Amino acid sequence: MKRRDVITLIGGAAAWPLAARAQQPAMPVIGLLGAISSPDTDADNLRAFRQGLKDNGYVEGENVAILYRYAQNQMDRLPELAAELVRRQVAVIAAVHGPPAAFAAKAATTTIPIVFTVSEDPVRTGLVASLARPGGNLTGINFLSQELAAKRLELLRELVPGATRVAVLVNPANAGQTDATLRDVQPAARAIGLHIQVLSANTNGEIDAAFATFERERPDALFIGSSAYFTSRRVQLVQLAARYTMPTAYVGRQYVDIGGLMSYGANLADVWRQLGVYTGRVLKGAKPADMPVVQASKFELLINHQTARMLRLTVPPTLLTAADEVIE
């Protein structure tokens, strides 16, 4: 073999891996659009989300990247953050923490697939055309927090049978969620003979102020409405409920795990895992228009028995039996 041929072969062999690498497709990027908090405070949820992605063969940093954009409870920032994700040409947007993020993503693009988590019927709010065939570029998971509000109130009354006045704390920043909560809770309260006092809070100071009114007005119990912001402030809420010795019902176990009295709602870890599963399916080519909206099916009743004793409440045997978990 001539020396020139040897040099050509060696040069070709060296260049081939570079050319092959250049032709490999770029790593897909997921844009995660959150209405509140930050990746740090969402750690448990994100762990479940990554597990759902892994179930579809995607591992962050290996064969998929995630671009995190959180509005830190400043809802007016969501359109700007959604537009940024569109400019970055992400492969899919995961819109979390309720309808505001989903609507911001929907307004920003009609072509990039969007997978959402919401707490109420996405057909009623206008996010999708139907649950079975969403149409357009959106689908996702409804964890039914709003639909469970009436049941949560009934459970609170069962736990505090002498209650006649219940305070309901809602977040005015999300008018749709607030309206849905009151639409379900108010008739449910009338049906079981409860008087409702509605309080609003959207900042740490407003939460403190709402609880301060309890010292003057002393409702018999407190009902925390569904709000991603309230979830991000769960430590503050649980500590204030303990300080004011207020029997309180919450939307999920993340409150009860840190000392909250009672919760009834969807298993959020399963909701975020399903979000990861659906996002992974979209990355593999599935079309949101053909992916039915998932209705959460795992609901948990949790009771913190230690907190009940601190509040001098006797938990009825029927509730102890019905509870999925009793924390001692």
ZALUMPA-875955 format. One line per 8 residues: their letters; for each residue x, y, z of C-alpha. Coordinates in steps of 0.05 Angstrom, whole numbers. Example, Ala and Ser with C-alpha at 12.3 -4.5 7.8 and 13.67 -1.06 7.14 Angstrom:
residues 2
as	246,-90,156 | 273,-21,143
//
This chain:
residues 328
mkrrdvit	0,0,0 | 26,68,-17 | 44,117,38 | -8,168,11 | -63,115,17 | -43,100,89 | -47,174,108 | -115,180,74
liggaaaw	-142,119,113 | -115,145,179 | -143,214,167 | -211,186,148 | -213,142,210 | -198,202,254 | -249,246,221 | -306,195,221
plaaraqq	-323,197,295 | -326,273,292 | -373,271,233 | -416,218,267 | -421,261,329 | -439,322,288 | -496,283,256 | -525,259,322
pampvigl	-591,293,341 | -587,346,395 | -611,327,464 | -685,345,471 | -702,399,521 | -763,401,566 | -786,469,588 | -816,465,658
lgaisspd	-861,525,671 | -880,533,744 | -927,584,773 | -896,586,842 | -836,566,885 | -771,541,856 | -738,474,838 | -713,470,910
tdadnlra	-782,474,942 | -810,428,888 | -757,374,902 | -804,318,919 | -850,332,860 | -791,337,812 | -764,271,837 | -830,238,818
frqglkdn	-830,275,751 | -760,249,735 | -783,178,753 | -839,184,702 | -789,206,650 | -743,148,668 | -801,100,659 | -800,123,586
gyvegenv	-725,118,579 | -706,190,592 | -655,212,645 | -640,285,658 | -569,302,638 | -560,238,598 | -610,240,541 | -656,297,559
ailyryaq	-647,367,589 | -697,406,631 | -701,482,629 | -733,507,694 | -773,572,694 | -812,590,757 | -855,652,767 | -845,653,843
nqmdrlpe	-920,667,853 | -917,728,807 | -971,706,758 | -959,765,712 | -890,736,696 | -918,672,667 | -930,698,596 | -859,724,592
laaelvrr	-830,658,618 | -873,617,570 | -851,661,512 | -778,650,532 | -788,574,529 | -818,581,460 | -759,623,437 | -713,569,463
qvaviaav	-750,519,419 | -760,468,474 | -788,401,452 | -846,402,502 | -871,448,557 | -891,418,624 | -937,470,656 | -947,458,730
hgppaafa	-980,486,793 | -1049,496,763 | -1086,531,707 | -1046,597,704 | -983,563,678 | -1023,520,629 | -1060,581,601 | -995,620,594
akaattti	-964,563,555 | -1026,555,512 | -1025,629,495 | -951,626,477 | -953,570,426 | -1000,528,384 | -945,482,358 | -901,461,417
pivftvse	-934,404,456 | -957,423,527 | -969,375,584 | -1002,406,645 | -1024,391,716 | -1088,425,739 | -1133,420,800 | -1200,427,764
dpvrtglv	-1237,405,701 | -1195,430,641 | -1256,426,596 | -1296,472,640 | -1239,522,643 | -1228,520,567 | -1159,489,566 | -1180,429,523
aslarpgg	-1239,410,480 | -1253,344,515 | -1221,296,564 | -1220,237,515 | -1193,276,455 | -1163,342,479 | -1148,368,409 | -1095,422,396
nltginfl	-1027,417,429 | -1047,406,502 | -1061,348,548 | -1045,331,619 | -1068,310,688 | -1127,335,729 | -1116,319,803 | -1187,339,821
sqelaakr	-1171,381,881 | -1231,427,868 | -1278,369,856 | -1259,340,924 | -1271,405,963 | -1341,387,986 | -1319,318,1010 | -1259,350,1047
lellrelv	-1307,396,1083 | -1352,338,1104 | -1292,301,1132 | -1272,362,1172 | -1342,366,1201 | -1339,293,1220 | -1273,305,1255 | -1299,367,1290
pgatrvav	-1373,349,1300 | -1388,410,1343 | -1366,459,1290 | -1417,511,1266 | -1370,564,1236 | -1314,546,1189 | -1264,596,1159 | -1244,583,1087
lvnpanag	-1177,610,1064 | -1170,622,989 | -1118,654,944 | -1146,713,905 | -1088,712,855 | -1122,654,821 | -1194,677,812 | -1215,615,775
qtdatlrd	-1191,568,830 | -1222,612,884 | -1290,615,848 | -1289,539,839 | -1272,527,912 | -1329,571,937 | -1377,544,885 | -1367,474,915
vqpaarai	-1357,491,988 | -1414,540,1000 | -1472,494,982 | -1437,436,1017 | -1432,478,1080 | -1506,497,1077 | -1525,424,1069 | -1490,404,1134
glhiqvls	-1509,467,1173 | -1443,504,1172 | -1433,579,1167 | -1374,598,1122 | -1327,657,1132 | -1283,670,1071 | -1213,698,1080 | -1163,715,1025
antngeid	-1087,713,1025 | -1033,717,972 | -971,737,1012 | -937,715,1076 | -963,778,1111 | -1034,766,1087 | -1032,695,1114 | -1008,721,1181
aafatfer	-1064,773,1181 | -1117,721,1164 | -1097,678,1223 | -1095,739,1269 | -1169,748,1257 | -1181,680,1288 | -1160,708,1356 | -1218,757,1352
erpdalfi	-1271,716,1315 | -1253,644,1336 | -1283,601,1281 | -1289,528,1300 | -1246,502,1244 | -1207,523,1182 | -1210,498,1110 | -1150,513,1066
gssayfts	-1169,520,993 | -1131,489,936 | -1072,535,917 | -1002,520,894 | -980,581,932 | -1010,554,997 | -973,489,985 | -908,527,979
rrvqlvql	-925,562,1046 | -947,498,1080 | -897,504,1138 | -923,573,1155 | -996,550,1150 | -986,488,1193 | -947,527,1246 | -1000,581,1249
aarytmpt	-1055,530,1255 | -1018,500,1314 | -1006,568,1347 | -1079,586,1343 | -1102,515,1360 | -1144,513,1297 | -1169,446,1271 | -1152,450,1197
ayvgrqyv	-1166,410,1134 | -1115,412,1077 | -1112,388,1005 | -1054,338,1009 | -1008,297,1052 | -950,346,1046 | -985,386,1101 | -1001,327,1147
digglmsy	-930,300,1141 | -905,364,1176 | -958,367,1230 | -1023,387,1195 | -1086,355,1224 | -1121,324,1164 | -1118,321,1088 | -1159,290,1033
ganladvw	-1135,293,961 | -1097,262,904 | -1029,231,914 | -986,287,885 | -925,243,876 | -967,199,830 | -993,261,793 | -922,286,779
rqlgvytg	-899,216,760 | -955,213,709 | -935,282,684 | -865,253,671 | -895,193,636 | -937,236,590 | -879,283,576 | -836,223,558
rvlkgakp	-889,197,511 | -892,264,476 | -816,263,468 | -824,196,433 | -874,226,384 | -943,220,415 | -991,277,398 | -1025,313,456
admpvvqa	-1089,318,415 | -1095,242,418 | -1074,233,491 | -1134,232,539 | -1130,278,599 | -1113,234,659 | -1161,239,717 | -1125,225,783
skfellin	-1150,161,814 | -1108,154,877 | -1139,194,934 | -1114,193,1006 | -1145,210,1072 | -1090,225,1123 | -1099,241,1196 | -1044,265,1243
hqtarmlr	-1066,232,1308 | -1012,269,1348 | -1039,336,1324 | -1111,314,1340 | -1090,299,1411 | -1055,366,1417 | -1121,399,1395 | -1159,354,1444
ltvpptll	-1199,323,1389 | -1224,251,1392 | -1218,221,1322 | -1281,181,1308 | -1268,106,1296 | -1302,112,1228 | -1248,162,1206 | -1192,121,1235
taadevie	-1217,61,1196 | -1227,101,1132 | -1159,136,1135 | -1106,111,1087 | -1054,132,1138 | -1056,153,1211 | -993,189,1233 | -978,176,1306
//
